Amino acid sequence: MREVPERFLIFCERHPGLAAAYENLAAECRKAGPLGAKDQALAQLGVAVGAQVEGAVRSQARKALDTGLTPDEIRHAIMLSLTTIGFPRMMLALTWAEDLLVEN
């Protein structure tokens, strides 16, 4: 597993009940349907890209790597957003993810 941002760890330390509830909800969502881990990671990455939330894009790219997706597969998933959200927003999401992807 890749390094989790310190901000998130501090939040979990200060609010363990909320952190546990969040993790339990995420686990239930993953179990609620037939998608495998890689497909789930791609779906969540796509939502983060479309929402244009930097922290979510970075987090989902990190989690996608943890499922075994390659940096090129993650880049491709982000590039697929081009015709939906436009070139500038796709490039912004790619930039957010790229910092993490070049390390891998």
C-alpha positions as CSV (number, residue, x, y, z in Angstrom):
1,M,0.0,0.0,0.0
2,R,1.2,3.5,-0.8
3,E,1.7,6.2,1.7
4,V,-1.5,7.7,3.1
5,P,-1.5,11.5,3.5
6,E,-0.6,12.7,6.9
7,R,-3.7,14.9,7.1
8,F,-5.9,11.8,6.8
9,L,-4.0,10.0,9.5
10,I,-4.3,12.9,11.9
11,F,-8.1,13.1,11.2
12,C,-8.3,9.3,11.9
13,E,-6.4,9.8,15.2
14,R,-8.5,12.7,16.3
15,H,-11.9,11.2,15.2
16,P,-11.5,7.4,15.4
17,G,-15.3,6.8,15.4
18,L,-15.9,8.8,12.2
19,A,-12.9,7.2,10.6
20,A,-14.1,3.7,11.4
21,A,-17.6,4.5,10.2
22,Y,-16.2,5.9,6.9
23,E,-14.1,2.8,6.4
24,N,-17.0,0.5,7.2
25,L,-19.3,2.4,4.7
26,A,-16.6,2.1,2.0
27,A,-16.2,-1.6,2.7
28,E,-20.0,-2.2,2.4
29,C,-20.1,-0.2,-0.9
30,R,-17.4,-2.4,-2.3
31,K,-19.3,-5.6,-1.3
32,A,-22.6,-4.3,-2.7
33,G,-22.1,-5.3,-6.3
34,P,-20.2,-7.5,-8.7
35,L,-17.3,-5.3,-9.7
36,G,-13.8,-6.4,-8.9
37,A,-11.3,-4.3,-7.1
38,K,-9.7,-2.9,-10.3
39,D,-13.1,-2.0,-11.9
40,Q,-14.1,-0.4,-8.6
41,A,-10.9,1.7,-8.5
42,L,-11.4,2.9,-12.1
43,A,-15.1,3.8,-11.4
44,Q,-14.1,5.8,-8.3
45,L,-11.2,7.5,-10.1
46,G,-13.7,8.5,-12.9
47,V,-16.0,10.0,-10.4
48,A,-13.2,11.9,-8.7
49,V,-12.0,13.2,-12.1
50,G,-15.4,14.3,-13.1
51,A,-16.0,16.0,-9.8
52,Q,-12.6,17.8,-10.2
53,V,-11.7,17.2,-6.5
54,E,-7.9,17.2,-6.3
55,G,-7.6,15.2,-3.1
56,A,-10.0,12.6,-4.4
57,V,-8.1,12.2,-7.7
58,R,-4.9,11.7,-5.8
59,S,-6.4,9.3,-3.3
60,Q,-8.2,7.2,-6.0
61,A,-5.0,7.1,-8.2
62,R,-3.1,5.8,-5.1
63,K,-5.8,3.2,-4.4
64,A,-5.9,2.2,-8.1
65,L,-2.2,1.5,-8.0
66,D,-2.7,-0.6,-4.8
67,T,-5.2,-2.8,-6.8
68,G,-2.5,-3.5,-9.4
69,L,-3.5,-1.1,-12.0
70,T,-0.5,0.3,-13.9
71,P,0.3,4.0,-14.2
72,D,-0.5,3.8,-17.9
73,E,-3.9,2.3,-17.2
74,I,-4.7,5.1,-14.7
75,R,-3.5,7.7,-17.2
76,H,-5.8,6.1,-19.9
77,A,-8.8,6.2,-17.5
78,I,-8.2,9.9,-16.9
79,M,-7.7,10.6,-20.6
80,L,-11.1,9.0,-21.3
81,S,-12.7,11.9,-19.4
82,L,-11.6,14.3,-22.2
83,T,-14.8,14.2,-24.2
84,T,-17.0,14.5,-21.1
85,I,-15.3,17.2,-19.1
86,G,-13.1,18.9,-21.7
87,F,-9.4,19.1,-22.3
88,P,-8.4,21.7,-19.6
89,R,-10.1,19.7,-16.8
90,M,-8.8,16.4,-18.1
91,M,-5.3,17.9,-18.1
92,L,-5.8,19.2,-14.6
93,A,-6.8,15.8,-13.3
94,L,-3.9,14.2,-15.1
95,T,-1.5,16.7,-13.5
96,W,-2.9,15.8,-10.0
97,A,-2.4,12.1,-10.6
98,E,0.9,12.4,-12.4
99,D,2.9,13.3,-9.3
100,L,2.0,10.0,-7.8
101,L,2.3,8.0,-11.1
102,V,5.8,9.1,-12.0
103,E,7.0,7.6,-8.7
104,N,5.7,4.2,-9.8
